[in-house]
């Protein structure tokens, strides 16, 4: 048997093809209201201080602390300052100024007496308890000085980051553009979701699931095409896809049958189509069409999902700044057999820190895969792994 | 000091107001391509078997195992069966039928010989190695029998669930409708994102962050309004909001100042507006306007975020089937002081399993909150928590 490329070798090829164009993704600018979950490409900083002006922390009275040191004391009130646009004002000596929470504290005042510590009287307000200088005053810049980074570059924007950006006066944020992914599922037997089936036909799974996997990995799925096994139809779909996408994923048509449309069209364009030492997911390919990377996945729906997860998920998540999904070592609940020479990704579920294989190895077991939550990574050199052994488990 | 309502008491009131209408959310039907992350409200089941027909697992030749028991053997080939819509056919005795992966296996055949184990010859194909009955044949129903639940009710749809639904012939799925949330941020001092500021003015934070928090919790933010402290303007915004939303959130206007628009408008309609024993986030309210729940949050942006996280996040996530965010016990890196009688939610960051308070207790520290990843829950009865103590920590 000829040497088959290993999973790591193929992963390296896919990364070399897909990584650089995704890393060159230009920025786009989005309003704050549409920026949740996007990733900043530069720091967001304050221009002025935050808060932008000295303001009251409580509803109450702005005062000079030195004038209310002995209580009770009654002082006249020089009007009211709501929280609103206001001319700058000065607190006259021997006076109070009624202030609402968030209102500018007038020059001259150095504290705010909470309304609960006062009583209104004829001719003024009685202050019942003194407060210290600075009490209940939020100084300008006490949250952030001018030029402070409030959200670092490469931050996935959570609501609290949007809050800080909004406070800093930012209305739009430059974020990484989401990679645009086009999916082309091939196969004469494939019909659209829900259509009636003749003998020999199956419903499209790959278009649906690869589109969803790309979205889940942070990309934008810009088209999903189904094409029969006719080179001209696939060529047309491919020509459209490379016009609108940063990455094209194909499913099917890369195996050893007589009607392998992806192989037939792409090999003359220099595609690398091969069998790799992996199960499910042996037939794989890569190509570059008019500068756009094309990654060719096998057509069995389980193989396509596993291949996406192993080869493409890390690259797309990395490109949009999502954290990597790390494999974890876990004990195996039941022994498994594996074809020697192929790295096998069995579907499994994790319960109480132990991983149980589910379904069988068949790449048509789409329902069994829906019930899985991890892939169990069985090394190529193993043909048997005993129950209780520690295996590497990749969360789905 | 009068008894202030506790956090748990207020949480109970908010849940009693908001929970039942959200639990009554009707279903909506979405196509598979738009169903990622949505939550099913009923099981998705197969009608027929999966695979729908017996098919070839490999490219090769359908055969009768009994006729190829002694190898090598040369048999004539009765044509080719691609993976495509086909009339049912029968394998003539003493023949092979060339089949592509996924193609129907003809009646009479009970195995598939992989193409790699054969050689084409004049007058037929030489089978080099025998295979067992059943080899490389996927039986109809081997993934799922008719009537099998492929995705349970109340499943948050991951790509692999969409794959199983697609395979089962489902084109649209009934999912919970996302609760529609309208946000009304109040305050004469609040200007839209990015607008220039006069003295006394600040940029809207609450509209931005409450809209984003609702989206993050699985809801759909259908409107964000900013209104000045004028009852008529707030009434107009409220009238619009209750027309289009399942839940209205207001920010600000529930405190003790002279311009408390939310309190002024809603108290005559039976609103419950009160101070609760919590910091930040003392002033809180609830109301029902034309049958639509209205939850009134304080206007300080940190208070508003904390209040949403404590009172509303669990309800919205529960309504759309997102898993709860659980508090975890962690050791505290540095001592904290807290006002006795108020449950305090300090902002913190977790590093190496230890929680560090960040920023101060001030409810205007929006930038400090952006750098936090948890809330530290300091009980109402504590006025001091020593470094090294175990505290309850709520992830943001």
Interface residues (C-beta under 8 A of the other chain):
Chain A: X31 X32 X33 X36 X46 X50 X51 X52 X53 X55 X57 X59 X80 X82 X83 X84 X85 X86 X87 X88 X98 X100 X101 X102 X103 X104 X115 X116 X138 X142 X143 X144 X148 X150 X151 X158 X159 X160 X161 X162 X163 X164 X166 X167 X168 X169 X170 X171 X172 X187 X188 X189 X192 X193 X194 X195 X197 X198 X199 X200 X201 X202 X203 X204 X205 X208 X209 X211 X212 X213 X215 X216 X221 X224 X228 X229 X255 X256 X257 X258 X259 X299 X300 X301 X305 X362 X364 X365 X366 X367 X368 X369 X370 X372 X396
Chain B: X31 X32 X33 X36 X46 X50 X51 X52 X53 X55 X57 X59 X80 X82 X83 X84 X85 X86 X87 X88 X98 X100 X101 X102 X103 X104 X115 X116 X138 X142 X143 X144 X148 X150 X151 X158 X159 X160 X161 X162 X163 X164 X166 X167 X168 X169 X170 X171 X172 X187 X188 X189 X192 X193 X194 X195 X197 X198 X199 X200 X201 X202 X203 X204 X205 X208 X209 X211 X212 X213 X215 X216 X221 X224 X228 X229 X255 X256 X257 X258 X259 X299 X300 X301 X305 X362 X364 X365 X366 X367 X368 X369 X370 X372 X396
